[in-house]
């Protein structure tokens, strides 16, 4: 992966998106549904694209909103729909399109009472709060966000009544129906002008912030005098962090409270693009540069479903490292959690989590990539914590009830403060202790070029397609194409040995496959795993 020469440096005027042109393209450009790239397609977090490339335009959102109306009617979901948005430039016009279609279909739309932005976890929390104890009148929600994607992008994701990201059955139905509507030139889409579109309001911020003490020990943070910083990276959490500091009397500074749809205050990511990725040391360079001013500094992406943790002693933590620390701490300090609740991880997350879970005596539930796989467990308490290697996680309230069934970067950031307050150690110091007990893994992700045909094959491999018996000098102990935790397809291949593993998954946007690899025997062994992974994949594909 070639690092751009200006990665980690402040954006310049020539790096910024032309916001007026982008907004004009949203309404003026129309997708061609005969072009695959211009159709509605739900990934792990909804439909994403850019108005400039005719992949995220008014037509897409009108068709998708109509499809959601029809889907929720088919499912008998007749309660309110909570509608949130982040700070990307395309979020406002897409939010307006959605309001116009939802209102025309008679859906009770609830929007932010303050006219502001709404973090993804606040929408999930609102859905669960409304639906608790109900059998009818169930609510669902939509968040208009492309998450950490560049400023030219837009995103639109649906959360059903379970509060989490919609599963494949729902997203496939919605996408198929939306594309039918695109092909019919939007015949069948009901819509009223925004000034005639009825909607109610909901105080997302107050409801969410006032309930935080049920999931994180904020008293401990305040009493210990932990000095916190929160960088919303220009995203939807900007006003939430100030409200949290005020309500709970925390020594918390909101650094960089600016909101700019061009995100001109950002430092460039690894490839020279502006990207609000709070797990990237390049995107987080400004905050990392101030690490000595605070006990713990934290960052969120634009919709606040991801977290970045910065400590004085280690800088920006690797997301895998923090997940392992959070799991170890929470399961030892949450007496109100169900005794049999499992630890949830995705198949490409660090095996350090496996070792921590085993040490805790907890079942490990390993699932495919995608937070949707944790939703049922977080809802019924059979999983107390679910986390992804891409810095997304959520966990139960202290009494074992669900808090958010979507990723919540805000509580993960506050948890870093709680861990420091209660243990007297930063999360990075606690990770060092884990490595002294369980080993120090080396982890990396790389991209390997491949044809579209091979990408399609990779997503459909079976374990029998792998003929290799060794990987980097160790016997292969498992060949996986389905997740051990739930039997669902991995959409790729995972090969495991005693001290290492790799997983290969086709990219959804590029002609490459992604190789995730880890070794508990050091960087040289990791390099061997990465090299041999390509040979194993080539052999499995019949090359």
C-alpha positions in Angstrom: 0.0 0.0 0.0 1.7 3.2 -1.2 1.4 6.1 1.2 0.7 9.5 -0.4 3.6 11.9 0.2 1.2 14.4 1.9 -0.6 11.9 4.1 -1.1 13.3 7.6 -0.7 16.9 6.4 -3.4 19.6 6.4 -5.7 19.7 3.4 -5.1 22.5 0.9 -7.8 24.4 -1.1 -7.1 22.2 -4.2 -8.0 19.1 -2.1 -11.5 20.3 -1.3 -14.7 19.2 -2.9 -16.7 21.9 -4.8 -19.8 21.8 -2.6 -22.1 23.9 -4.8 -21.3 21.7 -7.8 -21.9 18.6 -5.7 -25.3 19.8 -4.5 -26.2 20.7 -8.1 -25.2 17.3 -9.3 -27.5 15.7 -6.7 -30.6 17.1 -8.3 -29.4 17.5 -11.9 -27.8 14.2 -12.7 -29.9 11.1 -13.2 -28.6 7.5 -12.9 -28.8 5.0 -15.7 -30.2 1.8 -14.2 -28.8 -0.2 -17.0 -25.3 0.7 -15.7 -24.6 -1.6 -12.7 -22.5 1.0 -10.9 -25.4 3.5 -11.0 -28.0 1.2 -9.4 -29.0 1.1 -5.8 -26.7 -1.3 -3.9 -26.7 -1.9 -0.2 -23.3 -2.8 1.3 -22.7 -3.6 4.9 -23.8 -0.1 5.8 -26.4 1.0 3.3 -26.2 2.5 -0.2 -23.2 4.8 -0.8 -22.0 6.9 -3.7 -21.3 10.3 -5.1 -23.6 12.7 -7.0 -20.7 13.4 -9.4 -20.6 9.8 -10.5 -24.4 9.4 -10.6 -24.3 6.9 -7.8 -26.0 9.0 -5.1 -28.6 11.4 -6.4 -32.1 12.5 -5.8 -33.5 9.6 -7.9 -31.6 7.0 -5.8 -32.9 8.4 -2.5 -36.5 8.9 -3.7 -36.6 5.3 -5.0 -34.9 3.9 -1.9 -37.2 5.8 0.5 -40.3 4.6 -1.4 -38.9 1.0 -1.2 -38.4 1.4 2.6 -42.0 2.6 2.9 -43.3 -0.5 1.1 -40.9 -2.8 3.0 -42.0 -1.6 6.4 -45.6 -1.8 5.4 -45.1 -5.4 4.3 -43.4 -6.2 7.6 -46.2 -4.5 9.6 -43.9 -1.8 11.0 -46.4 1.0 11.7 -44.7 3.0 14.4 -42.6 6.1 13.8 -39.5 6.3 11.7 -36.6 8.1 13.3 -34.6 10.0 10.6 -31.1 11.2 11.3 -28.3 12.7 9.2 -24.6 13.5 9.5 -22.6 16.5 8.3 -21.6 15.4 4.7 -22.8 17.9 2.1 -25.1 15.4 0.4 -26.8 14.5 3.7 -29.0 17.6 3.8 -30.6 17.2 0.3 -30.9 13.4 0.8 -32.6 14.0 4.1 -35.1 16.4 2.4 -35.8 13.9 -0.3 -36.5 11.2 2.3 -38.8 13.4 4.3 -40.8 14.3 1.2 -41.3 10.6 0.3 -41.9 9.3 3.8 -44.5 11.9 4.5 -46.3 11.3 1.2 -46.6 7.6 2.2 -48.2 8.5 5.5 -45.2 7.5 7.6 -44.8 9.2 10.9 -41.3 10.7 10.5 -39.5 12.0 13.6 -36.6 14.3 13.0 -34.2 16.1 15.3 -35.9 18.5 17.6 -32.9 20.9 17.5 -32.6 20.8 13.7 -29.1 19.4 14.0 -27.1 16.3 13.2 -27.7 12.8 14.5 -25.1 10.2 15.3 -26.0 6.7 14.2 -26.0 5.3 17.8 -28.5 8.0 18.8 -30.9 6.7 16.1 -30.4 3.1 17.3 -30.9 4.1 20.9 -34.1 6.0 20.0 -35.5 2.9 18.2 -34.7 0.6 21.1 -36.1 3.1 23.6 -39.4 3.4 21.7 -39.8 -0.3 21.1 -38.9 -1.6 24.6 -41.8 -3.6 26.0 -43.9 -3.1 22.8 -45.5 -5.7 20.6 -47.1 -3.3 18.2 -46.5 0.2 16.9 -42.8 -0.6 16.4 -40.4 2.1 15.2 -37.5 1.8 12.8 -35.1 4.4 11.4 -32.9 5.7 8.6 -29.5 7.5 8.9 -28.3 9.6 6.0 -24.5 9.0 6.2 -21.6 7.6 4.3 -19.8 7.2 7.6 -16.1 8.0 7.2 -16.2 8.3 3.4 -14.8 11.4 1.6 -16.7 14.7 1.5 -18.0 14.0 -2.0 -19.9 10.9 -0.9 -23.4 10.4 0.4 -24.9 7.4 2.2 -28.3 6.1 3.2 -28.9 3.2 5.6 -31.9 1.5 7.1 -32.3 0.2 10.7 -35.3 -2.0 11.3 -37.1 -2.3 14.6 -34.2 -4.3 16.2 -32.2 -1.0 16.0 -29.3 -2.4 14.1 -28.1 -2.4 10.5 -30.6 -4.1 8.3 -29.9 -7.7 7.4 -29.4 -9.1 3.9 -33.0 -10.1 3.4 -34.2 -6.6 4.1 -31.5 -4.8 2.1 -31.9 -7.1 -0.9 -35.6 -6.5 -1.0 -35.2 -2.7 -0.6 -32.5 -2.5 -3.2 -34.4 -4.6 -5.7 -37.6 -2.6 -5.3 -35.6 0.7 -5.5 -34.0 -0.4 -8.8 -37.4 -1.4 -10.2 -38.6 2.2 -9.4 -35.5 3.6 -11.1 -36.2 1.5 -14.2 -39.8 2.8 -14.2 -38.4 6.4 -14.1 -39.8 6.8 -10.5 -43.4 5.9 -11.5 -44.8 4.7 -8.2 -42.8 7.0 -6.0 -45.1 9.1 -3.8 -43.8 12.5 -2.9 -44.9 15.9 -1.5 -43.0 19.2 -1.4 -40.9 19.7 1.7 -43.0 22.6 3.0 -46.1 20.3 3.0 -44.3 17.2 4.3 -45.6 16.6 7.9 -43.1 15.4 10.4 -42.7 15.3 14.2 -39.7 15.9 16.3 -37.6 13.9 18.8 -34.8 15.2 21.0 -32.2 12.7 20.1 -29.4 14.6 21.9 -31.1 14.9 25.3 -32.5 11.4 25.3 -29.2 9.8 24.4 -26.9 12.0 26.6 -29.1 11.8 29.7 -29.1 8.0 29.5 -25.3 7.5 29.1 -24.8 6.9 32.8 -26.6 3.6 32.3 -23.9 2.2 30.1 -20.6 4.0 31.2 -19.4 4.9 34.7 -19.1 8.6 34.2 -18.9 9.3 37.9 -15.6 7.4 38.0 -14.2 9.5 35.1 -15.2 12.7 36.9 -13.9 11.6 40.3 -10.6 10.4 39.0 -10.0 13.7 37.2 -9.3 12.1 33.9 -8.6 14.8 31.3 -10.4 14.0 28.1 -10.5 15.3 24.5 -13.1 14.6 21.9 -12.6 15.3 18.2 -15.8 14.8 16.2 -13.8 15.2 13.0 -16.5 17.6 11.9 -19.2 15.0 12.3 -22.6 14.5 13.9 -21.3 14.2 17.5 -20.0 17.8 17.6 -22.8 19.0 19.9 -23.2 15.8 21.8 -19.7 16.0 23.3 -20.3 19.5 24.6 -23.5 18.3 26.2 -21.8 15.3 27.7 -19.1 17.5 29.3 -21.7 19.9 30.7 -24.2 17.4 32.0 -21.6 15.1 33.7 -19.1 17.8 34.8 -16.3 16.1 33.0 -12.9 17.7 32.3 -13.5 17.3 28.5 -12.4 19.5 25.7 -14.1 19.4 22.3 -11.2 19.9 20.0 -11.9 21.2 16.5 -15.6 21.9 17.0 -15.9 23.2 13.4 -18.5 21.8 10.9 -17.6 22.3 7.2 -19.2 20.1 4.5 -15.8 20.3 2.6 -14.0 19.1 5.8 -11.2 21.5 5.0 -9.8 21.2 8.6 -8.8 17.6 8.1 -5.4 16.1 7.5 -5.2 13.9 4.4 -5.5 10.1 4.8 -3.0 7.5 3.6 -4.0 7.9 -0.1 -4.1 11.7 -0.1 -7.9 11.9 0.2 -9.9 13.6 2.9 -11.5 10.8 4.9 -12.9 11.0 8.4 -11.4 7.7 9.5 -10.8 7.9 13.2 -8.8 4.7 13.1 -6.3 6.2 10.6 -3.1 7.8 12.1 -3.1 10.1 9.0 -6.6 11.3 9.4 -6.1 11.7 13.1 -2.7 13.4 12.9 -3.9 16.7 14.3 -5.3 15.0 17.5 -2.3 12.7 17.9 -0.1 15.8 17.8 -1.9 17.1 20.9 -1.8 13.8 22.8 0.3 15.1 25.7 -2.3 17.7 26.6 -4.8 15.1 27.7 -5.0 11.8 29.6 -7.1 10.3 26.9 -7.9 11.9 23.5 -10.6 10.4 21.3 -12.1 10.8 17.8 -15.2 9.8 15.9 -16.1 9.5 12.3 -18.8 11.6 10.7 -21.8 9.6 12.0 -20.0 8.7 15.3 -20.3 4.9 14.9 -16.5 4.4 15.0 -13.9 5.3 17.7 -10.3 6.3 17.8 -8.4 6.2 21.1 -5.2 8.2 21.6 -3.0 7.9 24.7 0.1 9.8 25.8 2.2 6.7 26.0 1.2 5.1 22.6 -0.5 7.6 20.4 -3.4 6.3 18.3 -4.2 2.7 19.3 -4.7 0.0 16.8 -8.5 -0.8 16.8 -7.8 -4.5 17.4 -5.7 -3.6 20.5 -8.5 -1.5 22.0 -11.2 -4.1 21.3 -9.2 -6.7 23.3 -8.6 -4.3 26.2 -12.3 -3.2 26.2 -13.5 -6.8 26.3 -11.1 -7.8 29.1 -12.1 -4.8 31.2 -15.9 -4.9 30.6 -16.4 -8.6 31.3 -14.5 -8.3 34.5 -16.3 -5.1 35.7 -19.9 -5.6 34.7 -21.4 -7.7 37.4 -24.9 -7.0 36.0 -24.1 -8.7 32.7 -25.6 -12.1 31.9 -23.1 -14.8 33.1 -23.4 -16.7 29.8 -23.1 -13.7 27.5 -20.6 -14.3 24.7 -17.9 -12.1 23.2 -18.7 -11.1 19.6 -15.9 -10.5 17.0 -15.7 -10.5 13.3 -13.6 -13.1 11.5 -10.9 -10.6 10.5 -10.5 -9.2 14.0 -7.4 -10.1 16.0 -7.0 -13.5 17.6 -5.9 -11.6 20.8 -9.6 -11.4 21.4 -9.9 -15.2 21.3 -7.2 -15.5 23.9 -8.8 -12.8 26.1 -12.2 -14.5 25.8 -10.8 -17.9 26.7 -9.0 -16.4 29.8 -12.4 -14.9 30.8 -14.1 -18.2 30.4 -16.5 -16.7 27.9 -17.8 -18.2 24.7 -16.4 -16.5 21.5 -18.9 -15.8 18.8 -17.0 -15.3 15.5 -19.1 -13.9 12.7 -18.6 -12.6 9.1 -17.7 -9.0 8.5 -20.7 -6.7 9.2 -22.1 -5.4 12.5 -25.6 -6.8 11.6 -24.5 -10.2 12.8 -24.2 -8.9 16.4 -27.7 -7.4 16.4 -29.8 -10.4 17.7 -27.3 -11.1 20.4 -27.0 -7.5 21.7 -30.8 -7.3 21.6 -31.4 -10.4 23.7 -28.3 -10.3 25.9 -26.7 -13.4 24.5 -23.8 -11.2 23.4 -22.6 -8.5 25.8 -20.0 -7.0 23.4 -19.7 -7.0 19.7 -16.7 -5.5 17.9 -15.2 -5.1 14.4 -11.5 -4.6 13.5 -12.6 -1.4 11.7 -13.1 0.3 15.1 -16.8 -0.3 15.5 -18.4 -1.8 18.6 -21.2 -1.6 21.1 -22.0 -3.2 24.4 -24.8 -3.7 26.9 -25.9 -1.4 29.7 -24.5 -2.1 33.1 -27.7 -3.9 34.0 -27.5 -6.2 31.0 -30.2 -4.5 28.8 -29.4 -3.4 25.3 -28.1 0.1 24.7 -27.4 0.3 21.0 -27.6 -2.5 18.4 -25.6 -0.4 16.0 -21.9 0.6 16.4 -21.5 3.4 19.1 -18.2 5.3 18.9 -19.2 7.7 21.7 -19.6 5.0 24.4 -16.4 3.4 23.2 -14.5 6.7 23.6 -16.0 7.3 27.1 -15.1 3.7 28.1 -11.4 4.6 27.5 -11.9 7.2 30.2 -13.6 4.8 32.5 -10.9 2.2 32.1 -8.2 4.7 32.9 -10.2 6.0 35.9 -10.9 2.6 37.5 -7.7 0.8 36.8 -5.2 3.7 36.9 -3.8 2.5 33.5 -4.5 3.8 30.0 -5.9 1.3 27.5 -2.5 1.1 25.8 -0.8 0.2 29.1 -3.4 -2.5 29.6 -2.8 -3.8 26.1 0.9 -4.1 27.0 -0.1 -6.3 29.9 -2.1 -8.5 27.6 0.8 -9.0 25.2 3.0 -10.0 28.2 0.5 -12.7 29.0 -0.7 -13.9 25.6 2.0 -12.8 23.1 2.4 -9.8 20.9 0.6 -10.3 17.5 1.6 -8.6 14.3 -1.4 -7.7 12.1 -1.8 -6.2 8.7 -4.2 -5.8 5.8 -3.1 -5.6 2.2 -4.8 -5.6 -1.2 -4.0 -8.0 -4.0 -5.0 -7.3 -7.6 -7.3 -9.9 -9.2 -9.8 -10.2 -12.0 -13.5 -9.8 -11.5 -14.0 -13.5 -12.3 -11.6 -14.5 -9.6 -13.3 -12.1 -7.2 -16.6 -13.8 -7.9 -15.0 -17.3 -7.3 -13.3 -16.2 -4.1 -16.7 -15.2 -2.6 -18.0 -18.7 -3.3 -15.2 -21.0 -2.3 -15.6 -24.1 -0.2 -13.1 -25.4 2.4 -12.5 -28.4 0.0 -11.1 -26.0 -2.5 -8.0 -25.4 -0.3 -5.4 -28.2 -0.9 -2.6 -26.6 1.2 -1.7 -28.4 4.4 0.8 -25.9 5.8 1.0 -22.1 6.2 4.2 -20.3 7.0 5.8 -23.5 8.4 2.8 -24.5 10.6 0.1 -27.1 10.0 -3.2 -25.7 8.9 -5.8 -26.3 11.7 -8.9 -24.8 10.0 -10.0 -23.9 6.5 -13.1 -21.7 6.8 -15.6 -20.3 4.3 -18.4 -20.0 6.9 -18.2 -18.2 10.3 -17.7 -20.6 13.3 -20.1 -18.5 15.4 -23.2 -18.6 13.2 -22.4 -20.7 10.1 -23.0 -17.7 7.8 -20.8 -17.4 4.6 -17.6 -15.4 5.1 -17.8 -14.2 1.5 -14.2 -15.4 1.2 -11.7 -17.7 2.9 -10.0 -17.9 6.3 -7.0 -20.2 6.9 -5.8 -20.8 10.5 -2.7 -22.2 12.2 -1.7 -22.3 15.9 0.1 -19.0 15.8 -1.3 -17.2 12.8 -4.1 -16.9 10.2 -5.1 -15.1 7.1 -8.5 -14.2 5.6 -9.1 -13.2 2.0 -12.2 -11.3 0.9 -13.1 -9.7 -2.5 -13.4 -5.9 -2.5 -16.8 -4.6 -3.3 -15.5 -1.6 -5.1 -12.2 -2.5 -6.7 -10.6 -5.4 -8.7 -8.7 -6.6 -5.7 -9.1 -8.9 -2.8 -8.2 -7.9 0.7 -5.9 -10.1 2.7 -6.1 -9.7 6.5 -3.3 -11.6 8.3 -1.9 -12.0 11.8 1.0 -13.8 13.5 1.9 -14.3 17.1 5.4 -15.1 16.0 6.4 -11.6 14.9 6.6 -9.5 11.7 8.8 -11.9 9.7 6.3 -14.7 10.3 3.5 -12.3 9.3 5.3 -11.5 6.1 5.5 -15.3 5.3 1.8 -15.7 6.0 1.0 -12.8 3.6 3.2 -14.2 0.9 1.9 -17.7 1.2 -1.7 -16.5 1.5 -1.6 -15.4 -2.2 -0.3 -18.9 -3.2 -3.1 -20.6 -1.2 -5.8 -18.3 -2.7 -4.4 -18.8 -6.2 -4.5 -22.6 -5.7 -8.0 -22.5 -4.3 -9.2 -20.5 -7.3 -7.7 -23.1 -9.7 -4.8 -20.9 -10.8 
